Amino acid sequence: MTTSTGRRARTRTTAITTMTATLALSVPASALPGAQATDARPPSGAGDSSTTTSLRGLVSGIPPTLTTGSVPITDRPGLLRTPDGVLHVSYTRQTSPGHVQAAHVAVSPAGRVVRRSDITAPWMFLTASAIVPAPGGMRVLLNGYTPDAPTPFAWGGAYSALGDGAGAWTVPAERLNRFDGESDLATLPDGSPLSAVLHWSGMHAHVGAFTQDNTGAPSHQQVAGGGGYNLNLERVGDEVYVGWNVLAGSGSPGTFVQRVHPTLGPVLAAPGSSGSADAVGSSNRSALAVSTTGHLYSAYCAGGTELACDHISLWNVSTGHVTRVPRSGGATRAITLSAAPEGRMWITWRSAPAELTGVRTNRTGTAVGTPTVRPLGDAFGFPHSAAESSLGFADVVLTVSGKHVLARLLPALSVSASPRRWGVGRAQRLTFRVVDAGEAVGGARVRLAGKSCRTSAAGRCSVRLRPSAGPRRLTAKISATGYDASAVLLRITR
């Protein structure tokens, strides 16, 4: 974070009264971040039921189903891409009336389910909405309770399950946070977990784990009027930030960001985010993500009504720069933000009840490409979504009618042709330029009327057409590895 950003942050904070700056993070002496499972934990379930089912419909058609059983409509999946390219998804499913179970599915980069496993046995109340790296594997945040189990699982609060990535899970007999409610998790550079929970009494954050009740140890930050929702934690180097939304009618509405570790920072209001339209984005976590270049970004609904955004804004919290996302007017909910390679960011949203739209930025996050629109069909309206894009495309997990499905978005090419129209009876040379969010795309293939060319590093190539005896319409088709196909309509006139 730059010094100038800090000055801007302090200026914005003076007008914010929705939260008090009193959060202090503590590591109790009894924290056991590496504790092993004990006999007191609930059994981890039936174990691994591996499969290599191929997923079809990733890019078009009917999105494939990832999950098994009945997924609660309120479930928010956790996503983690490991260095081998495998996408790990944590979620909960109903096992019987009044009980839910945490589960896991692993998907290869090619879109094949390579493993399914149970994380826990059934609990009375449970969410598994975050999965993060941990020493030796991964950690899933569990928030809830099961009163028929030994302590500490009958108390309620935030727990975790440790996985080796191969389907084996243990649930240490310890708590990460003594509060239950909407929660998230981050991993500090030393491997310690930092948990945060939005409880009716405020936001409570805690570093490490503890094995006794430890009442009062996790200090908290109060959200005025209980209006905070959609908690999201992101780590930038040694610092951890939290993003959240305050809905219309709950104090000062809008999207907010604050540093919570290692020290408490000022509350930053996302520029232009206040207003009733912020309720639109409330189905997902607050869209907060860190680019591969270390910049913290927030995406949010700006302006509009309670039913649709005027537009989506992308805010670089690190620099203060705000980019308006073109063609995002009418976004209805489920905004996600995730980091792609080379500093790029993906933004996705629900553009219609059963339509997913996404755009990818340039390397500096200051320009946005052409939107990729994915119609899903009437049966695939989704209230929630989560996205991961570290391989360049956006893998979006959608909550649809008791299940999670996977839709993959490829970035779209922006293509210009010169000229677009010319007269009959003469040969014509056409020049094409292919870009992605304003940056030239080399190696793209352009096909037109039996001719073809490949773009240079500057994104340009040309073809020459013979004279046409009469008026006609032509379609130039453009393709490039890793991109959605594009086309340009051309006309020969009299």
C-alpha positions in Angstrom: 0.0 0.0 0.0 1.4 3.4 -0.9 1.6 6.4 1.3 -0.6 8.4 -1.1 -3.3 5.6 -0.8 -3.1 5.9 3.0 -3.8 9.7 2.7 -6.8 9.1 0.5 -8.1 6.4 2.8 -8.0 8.7 5.8 -9.9 11.4 3.9 -12.7 9.0 3.0 -12.9 7.6 6.5 -14.0 10.8 8.1 -17.4 10.5 6.6 -17.9 6.8 7.6 -19.9 6.2 10.7 -21.1 2.7 10.1 -18.3 1.0 12.0 -16.2 1.8 15.0 -12.4 1.3 14.6 -11.9 -0.8 17.7 -10.9 -4.2 16.2 -7.8 -5.8 17.9 -6.6 -9.2 16.8 -5.1 -11.5 19.4 -3.3 -14.8 19.4 -4.2 -16.6 22.7 -1.4 -18.5 24.4 -3.3 -21.7 23.8 -3.6 -21.3 20.0 -2.9 -24.6 18.4 -2.8 -24.0 14.6 -1.2 -27.3 14.0 -3.2 -29.4 16.4 -4.0 -33.0 15.4 -7.4 -34.5 15.4 -8.6 -36.2 18.6 -11.3 -38.7 19.4 -13.4 -35.7 20.5 -14.0 -34.6 16.9 -17.0 -35.7 14.9 -16.0 -38.4 12.5 -14.9 -37.2 9.1 -17.5 -39.2 7.2 -17.4 -42.0 4.7 -14.2 -40.8 3.1 -13.2 -40.6 -0.5 -15.5 -41.7 -3.3 -13.2 -40.9 -6.3 -14.5 -40.5 -9.8 -13.1 -39.4 -13.1 -16.4 -38.3 -14.6 -15.9 -36.0 -17.6 -17.6 -32.6 -17.4 -19.3 -31.4 -20.6 -20.9 -28.1 -21.2 -18.2 -26.1 -19.6 -18.0 -23.3 -22.2 -21.5 -23.7 -23.8 -24.6 -25.7 -23.4 -25.9 -27.1 -20.1 -23.4 -26.5 -17.2 -22.2 -29.8 -15.6 -23.1 -30.6 -12.0 -20.2 -30.7 -9.5 -22.0 -31.7 -6.3 -23.9 -34.7 -5.0 -26.9 -34.7 -2.7 -29.1 -31.6 -2.0 -27.2 -28.4 -1.6 -29.0 -25.7 0.4 -30.0 -22.6 -1.6 -28.0 -20.5 0.8 -24.8 -22.4 0.4 -21.7 -20.5 -0.7 -19.0 -22.7 -2.0 -15.3 -22.2 -1.3 -12.8 -22.3 -4.2 -9.1 -23.0 -4.2 -6.8 -23.7 -7.1 -3.7 -25.6 -6.1 -0.3 -25.4 -7.9 -1.1 -28.6 -9.9 -4.1 -26.7 -11.5 -6.8 -28.7 -9.7 -9.8 -26.7 -8.6 -11.0 -27.7 -5.1 -14.5 -26.8 -4.1 -15.9 -27.1 -0.6 -19.7 -27.0 0.0 -22.4 -28.4 2.3 -25.3 -30.8 1.5 -28.3 -31.9 3.4 -28.1 -35.4 4.6 -31.4 -35.6 6.6 -34.0 -33.2 7.9 -32.1 -30.8 10.2 -28.6 -32.0 9.3 -26.0 -30.9 6.8 -22.5 -32.3 5.9 -19.4 -30.6 4.5 -18.1 -32.1 1.3 -15.3 -31.6 -1.3 -14.9 -32.1 -5.0 -11.7 -31.7 -7.0 -11.8 -30.7 -10.7 -8.9 -30.9 -13.1 -7.9 -28.0 -15.4 -9.5 -29.9 -18.3 -12.8 -30.0 -16.5 -12.9 -33.5 -15.1 -14.1 -34.4 -11.6 -11.1 -36.3 -10.3 -12.1 -36.8 -6.7 -15.0 -36.4 -4.3 -14.7 -36.7 -0.5 -16.7 -36.1 2.7 -15.2 -33.6 5.0 -17.4 -34.1 8.1 -20.1 -36.3 9.3 -23.6 -34.6 9.5 -23.9 -31.6 11.8 -27.1 -29.8 12.9 -25.9 -26.5 11.5 -22.8 -26.0 9.2 -21.3 -23.9 6.5 -18.1 -24.7 4.6 -17.8 -21.5 2.5 -14.0 -21.0 2.5 -11.0 -23.2 1.5 -7.5 -21.8 1.8 -3.9 -23.1 1.6 -2.5 -24.5 4.8 0.8 -26.1 5.8 0.8 -29.6 4.2 -2.4 -29.1 2.2 -5.5 -27.0 2.6 -7.9 -25.8 5.3 -11.7 -25.6 5.1 -13.5 -23.2 7.4 -16.4 -24.8 9.2 -18.9 -22.6 11.0 -21.8 -24.0 13.0 -22.4 -26.6 15.8 -23.7 -30.0 16.5 -25.1 -30.3 20.0 -24.9 -34.1 20.2 -21.0 -34.0 19.8 -18.4 -33.5 22.5 -16.9 -30.1 23.2 -15.8 -27.9 21.5 -18.2 -28.8 18.6 -21.3 -28.4 20.7 -20.4 -24.8 21.6 -20.8 -23.3 18.2 -18.4 -21.1 16.4 -15.7 -21.4 13.7 -13.7 -24.6 13.3 -11.6 -26.0 10.5 -10.9 -29.2 8.6 -7.4 -30.0 7.4 -7.0 -31.8 4.1 -4.1 -33.4 2.3 -5.5 -32.7 -1.2 -5.9 -36.4 -1.8 -9.3 -36.8 0.0 -8.2 -37.4 3.6 -9.6 -34.9 6.1 -9.2 -34.3 9.9 -11.2 -32.0 12.1 -9.0 -30.8 15.1 -10.8 -30.4 18.4 -10.2 -26.7 18.5 -12.0 -23.5 17.5 -10.8 -20.6 15.3 -13.4 -18.2 16.5 -16.0 -18.4 19.3 -18.7 -16.7 17.2 -21.0 -18.4 14.6 -22.4 -16.6 11.6 -21.3 -15.5 8.2 -17.5 -16.1 8.1 -14.3 -16.2 6.1 -10.7 -17.3 6.5 -7.3 -16.2 5.4 -3.8 -17.9 5.8 -1.0 -15.7 7.2 2.5 -16.0 5.8 3.5 -18.2 8.8 0.7 -20.6 8.1 -1.6 -19.4 10.9 -5.3 -19.1 10.2 -7.1 -15.7 10.6 -10.8 -16.1 10.9 -13.5 -13.4 10.8 -17.2 -13.8 11.7 -20.1 -11.4 11.2 -22.2 -11.9 14.2 -25.3 -10.0 15.2 -23.2 -8.3 17.8 -20.5 -7.2 15.3 -17.5 -8.4 13.4 -15.1 -10.7 15.3 -11.6 -11.6 14.0 -9.1 -13.9 15.6 -5.7 -15.3 14.7 -4.9 -19.0 15.4 -6.9 -21.6 17.3 -7.8 -22.3 20.9 -9.0 -25.4 22.7 -10.9 -23.8 25.6 -13.9 -21.4 25.6 -11.6 -18.4 25.8 -14.6 -16.0 26.2 -13.7 -12.4 25.4 -10.4 -13.1 23.7 -11.4 -12.4 20.1 -11.9 -8.6 20.1 -14.5 -7.3 17.7 -15.6 -4.4 15.6 -19.2 -3.3 15.8 -21.2 -2.9 12.6 -23.8 -0.1 13.2 -27.3 -1.3 13.2 -26.2 -4.9 12.4 -26.2 -3.9 8.7 -23.0 -5.6 7.6 -23.1 -8.6 5.2 -21.1 -10.5 2.7 -17.8 -10.7 4.6 -14.7 -11.4 2.5 -11.0 -11.6 3.7 -8.1 -11.1 1.4 -4.3 -11.1 2.2 -1.9 -8.7 0.5 1.6 -9.6 1.6 1.7 -9.4 5.4 -1.6 -7.5 5.6 -5.2 -8.8 5.7 -8.2 -6.8 4.5 -11.9 -7.3 4.9 -14.6 -6.3 2.5 -18.3 -6.1 3.3 -21.6 -4.6 2.2 -24.1 -2.5 4.2 -27.5 -2.8 2.6 -30.0 0.0 2.1 -32.0 0.7 5.3 -29.1 -0.4 7.5 -27.1 2.7 8.4 -25.0 4.1 5.5 -25.4 1.7 2.6 -22.5 0.8 0.4 -19.4 -1.4 0.0 -16.5 -1.0 2.5 -12.9 -2.2 2.9 -10.6 -2.2 5.9 -7.3 -3.5 6.9 -7.6 -5.8 10.0 -4.1 -7.3 10.3 -1.5 -6.7 11.6 -3.1 -3.4 12.7 -6.5 -1.9 12.2 -6.7 0.5 9.3 -9.3 3.1 8.4 -12.6 2.2 6.9 -12.6 2.9 3.2 -15.9 3.5 1.3 -16.0 2.2 -2.3 -16.5 5.3 -4.5 -20.1 5.6 -5.7 -21.2 2.5 -3.9 -23.8 4.0 -1.6 -27.4 3.7 -2.5 -30.2 1.2 -2.7 -28.6 -0.7 -5.6 -26.1 -2.2 -3.3 -28.7 -4.7 -2.2 -28.4 -6.2 -5.7 -24.9 -7.5 -5.0 -25.8 -9.0 -1.7 -26.1 -12.6 -2.7 -22.4 -13.2 -3.0 -19.4 -12.3 -0.8 -18.3 -8.8 -1.2 -16.2 -8.9 -4.4 -12.7 -8.4 -3.1 -9.6 -9.9 -4.6 -5.8 -9.4 -5.0 -4.1 -9.4 -8.4 -0.9 -11.3 -9.1 0.9 -7.9 -9.0 -0.2 -7.3 -5.4 -3.0 -4.8 -5.9 -6.2 -5.1 -3.9 -9.4 -4.6 -6.0 -13.1 -4.4 -5.2 -16.0 -4.8 -7.7 -19.5 -3.5 -6.8 -22.8 -2.3 -8.0 -22.9 1.5 -8.5 -26.1 3.4 -8.8 -29.4 2.0 -10.1 -32.3 0.5 -8.3 -32.9 -2.4 -5.9 -33.5 -4.6 -8.9 -30.5 -3.7 -11.2 -27.2 -1.8 -11.2 -26.6 1.3 -13.1 -23.2 -0.2 -13.7 -20.4 -2.2 -12.0 -17.3 -0.3 -10.8 -13.9 -1.8 -10.4 -11.9 0.0 -7.6 -8.2 -0.5 -7.2 -8.0 0.0 -3.4 -4.2 0.2 -3.6 -4.2 3.2 -5.9 -7.7 4.6 -5.7 -8.3 4.3 -9.4 -11.9 3.4 -10.4 -12.8 1.8 -13.7 -16.4 1.7 -14.9 -17.2 -1.7 -16.4 -18.8 -1.2 -19.8 -22.0 -3.0 -20.7 -22.6 -3.9 -17.0 -25.8 -1.9 -16.8 -28.7 -4.0 -15.6 -26.5 -6.4 -13.6 -28.9 -8.1 -11.2 -26.7 -9.8 -8.6 -24.0 -12.4 -8.0 -21.0 -10.2 -8.7 -17.6 -12.0 -8.4 -14.0 -10.8 -8.7 -11.0 -13.1 -9.1 -7.3 -12.8 -10.1 -6.1 -13.9 -13.5 -2.4 -14.1 -14.6 -0.2 -11.1 -15.4 -2.2 -8.7 -13.2 -5.5 -9.2 -15.0 -8.8 -9.5 -13.1 -12.0 -11.3 -14.0 -15.4 -9.8 -13.1 -18.6 -11.9 -13.5 -22.2 -11.2 -12.7 -25.8 -12.3 -13.4 -27.0 -10.2 -16.3 -30.4 -11.9 -16.5 -32.2 -14.5 -14.3 -30.4 -17.3 -16.2 -27.5 -15.5 -17.9 -23.9 -15.2 -16.8 -21.7 -12.4 -18.1 -18.0 -11.8 -17.5 -15.2 -9.5 -18.5 -11.4 -9.6 -18.1 -9.2 -6.5 -17.5 -5.9 -5.6 -19.0 -2.6 -6.1 -17.1 -3.0 -2.9 -15.1 -6.7 -3.2 -14.3 -7.5 0.1 -15.9 -9.4 -1.2 -19.0 -11.9 -3.9 -19.5 -12.4 -6.2 -22.5 -15.5 -7.2 -24.5 -18.0 -9.1 -22.3 -18.4 -12.8 -22.7 -22.2 -13.7 -22.3 -23.2 -17.2 -21.4 -27.0 -18.0 -21.7 -27.7 -20.9 -19.3 -31.3 -21.8 -20.0 -34.5 -21.1 -17.9 -33.7 -23.9 -15.5 -30.4 -22.3 -14.4 -31.3 -19.2 -12.6 -28.7 -18.7 -9.9 -28.8 -16.6 -6.7 -25.1 -17.2 -5.7 -21.8 -17.7 -7.5 -18.1 -17.9 -6.8 -15.2 -17.7 -9.3 -11.6 -18.7 -9.8 -9.5 -17.5 -12.7 -5.8 -18.1 -12.0 -5.4 -20.2 -15.3 -6.7 -17.3 -17.4 -10.3 -18.4 -17.9 -13.0 -17.9 -15.3 -14.4 -21.0 -13.7 -17.7 -19.9 -12.1 -19.5 -22.2 -9.7 -23.2 -21.4 -9.6 -25.8 -22.4 -7.0 -28.8 -23.8 -9.0 -31.8 -25.6 -7.6 -30.1 -27.7 -4.9 -26.8 -28.2 -6.6 -23.6 -26.4 -7.7 -22.8 -26.3 -11.4 -19.6 -25.2 -13.2 -19.6 -22.7 -16.1 -16.3 -21.7 -17.8 -16.0 -18.2 -19.4 -13.2 -17.5 -21.9 -12.1 -13.9 -22.5 -13.6 -12.3 -25.6 -11.7 -10.8 -28.4 -12.4 -7.3 -29.6 -12.0 -7.1 -33.4 -12.0 -4.2 -35.8 -11.9 -4.4 -39.6 -11.1 -1.7 -42.2 -13.0 -1.2 -44.3 -16.3 -2.8 -43.1 -18.1 -1.9 -46.4 -17.0 -1.5 -50.0 -18.4 -1.6 -53.5 -18.9 -4.4 -56.0 -16.5 -4.9 -59.0 -13.2 -4.2 -57.3 -10.6 -6.1 -55.3 -10.3 -5.1 -51.7 -7.6 -5.4 -49.1 -9.0 -5.6 -45.5 -7.0 -5.0 -42.4 -8.0 -6.5 -39.1 -6.9 -5.6 -35.6 -7.5 -7.9 -32.7 -7.1 -6.8 -29.0 -7.9 -7.9 -25.5 -8.9 -5.1 -23.2 -7.0 -2.7 -25.4 -3.9 -4.9 -25.6 -2.8 -6.4 -29.0 -3.3 -10.1 -29.4 -0.7 -11.8 -31.6 -1.2 -15.1 -33.3 -5.0 -14.8 -33.7 -6.4 -16.5 -36.8 -8.7 -14.5 -39.2 -10.7 -16.5 -41.8 -12.7 -14.8 -44.5 -14.1 -16.1 -47.8 -11.5 -18.9 -48.1 -8.7 -16.6 -47.1 -6.9 -16.4 -43.8 -4.1 -14.5 -41.9 -2.5 -14.5 -38.5 -2.1 -11.3 -36.5 1.3 -9.9 -35.7 2.6 -8.9 -32.3 0.8 -5.6 -32.9 -2.5 -7.5 -33.3 -2.8 -6.8 -37.1 -3.1 -8.8 -40.3 -4.6 -8.4 -43.8 -6.3 -10.4 -46.5 -7.0 -9.4 -50.1 -10.4 -10.4 -51.7 -11.1 -10.7 -55.4 -13.8 -8.4 -57.0 -17.4 -9.5 -56.3 -19.9 -9.5 -59.1 -22.8 -8.5 -56.8 -23.6 -7.3 -53.3 -23.2 -9.8 -50.5 -22.6 -10.1 -46.8 -19.4 -11.8 -45.5 -18.5 -12.9 -42.0 -14.9 -12.9 -40.8 -14.3 -15.4 -38.1 -11.5 -14.8 -35.5 -10.0 -17.4 -33.1 -7.1 -17.5 -30.7 -5.9 -20.0 -28.2 -7.5 -19.3 -24.8 -10.2 -17.0 -26.2 -13.8 -17.2 -27.1 -14.4 -17.1 -30.8 -15.4 -13.8 -32.4 -16.9 -12.7 -35.7 -17.2 -9.4 -37.7 -19.9 -8.8 -40.3 -18.8 -7.2 -43.6 -20.8 -5.9 -46.6 -20.2 -5.5 -50.3 -22.6 -3.0 -51.7 -23.6 -1.7 -55.1 
